[in-house]
Structure formats: structure tokens, C-alpha cells
Amino acid sequence: MPRHAHQWLLIAAAFATVILMLVLPLLLILHQAFAHGLAPVLEALTSNDMGHAIRLTVVVALITVPVNLVFGILLAWCVTRFEFRGRKLLTTLIDIPFAMSPVVAGLCYLVVYGSQGLLGGWLADIDVQLMFALPGMVMVTIFVSCPYVARVLIPLMQSQGPEEEEAAVLMGASGWQVFWYVTLPKIRWALLYGVILTNARAVGEFGAVSVVSGLIRGETLTLPLLIQMLHEDYNTVGAFTAAGLLAAMALITLLLKTVLEWRQRV
């Protein structure tokens, strides 16, 4: 417990900062959404644009999370269980999506897969459209959210070491049996934590998706993109209703994250 006045002052300043910068804006979003009563909110929630944006956001997340789950496990296994030249470089390259602006990531994909891009002509010849469609939105979302599972697993698997897996192999276990019966029970909570973080990023991604989506109403608008479009249309209730929906998703994610952190400490 703090014993001096300046320590209590520091704690009070921390609480005040969190309330002013994080909690108050969330409450204001809900206040703006319900400023004209419940009926406009229900009307906004049941509109075609909102329904399509919710479905598209869920579809993108449902594809992104399993892909990054497998990618993160394989990457973490690779860099923590094998010694090879370039291992540190590979570990560093994992963080590119953290360091790069999502808008730049979207432009990179546009340069490669767009109609005027490196592979654009070939894709057009075989009648495949990636950009300004669901495949492109999924590709950039996978890119920006790919490090989360790996970054959660790598320090945990490094601290656990490979001794138990090696003992299982010596006893005749196959690779899959080693992973399922030895490795997975030790990393399951961290793995779920990484999945929650990946899902949160996939649901809320804006910059990269906005570049490759084309912002086509009723076709390529996820919830974050719909918020921007409704705001530009001066549809205040619709914009804040969609924002409130995203905020609710974030709060649920935060709750799950807190529960998992508690389970990891038990």
C-alpha cells in the first residue's frame, strides 16, 4: 500500500487520466447514440447497411483468426524449438505489422495485387479480383493482426523449454501427439489470449482495409468503415450506434482478456 501523499497523488492522477482519456469518450459515444431515444438506435441497427457491415466484419474476423492461430503456433514453435541461422532476423521480421502504418500495408497490397499492380494483369487474365473485394480485405487484416498469437507464445515457450517435448519424442510420441498432449496444455491460456487480441484487431481494423476495400456501400464496408461513411453523411445516430457496437465488442474482449490473465496466474 502507498504510504506517502505523493504516491496517492500519482495513483489519483493515473485514475483521472484513464477516466478522462478512455472511459469518458466511451460513455459519450453511448450518450450520443441514445440522445434521441431508443427508436433511432433500433432503426440504425436494423438498417441494411448496418446489417451488411456487421456480417462482413464477422466474416473477416472468422477467416482471419484461424489463419493467424495456425501461423502463430507454427512460427512460435519454429523460433523456440529449433536453432538455425537467421532465427533472430525472423523474430524481428514478425514485428513488421506492429511497426508499419496499416495504410502503408494496404498500399503495399494494392501495388502487388491491384489492377495496375505487379500481379494485376495476370489476375485479370484468370478473372480473379482480390482488391476492392472480400479477399483483399481478409489479406490485409491477416497481415496487420498476424504477430499477436506468435508474440504471446514465443516468450512463454522459451521460458518452458523443450525438455518435456524431447522426452515425449524419446518415448515414441509422434509430432502431433507431442503438440496435443504436451505442448498445448501448457500454452492453452496464452493461446486463447493471443486469439482474443487477434480478433480485437481484426474487428477494429480501419486503415489497411479502407485502402483495399474501395468503400463500396453494401459490399465492402466493415463496421469501422461504415462509421466513417455515416459520419460524413451527417448521420450522427447511425455513426454513434455503430461506434457503440464496436465499443461493446471491445469491452467484451477486455473482459475476456482479464479473465484469461487471471486464469494464467492461477
Disulfide bonds with the S-S distance in Angstrom:
none
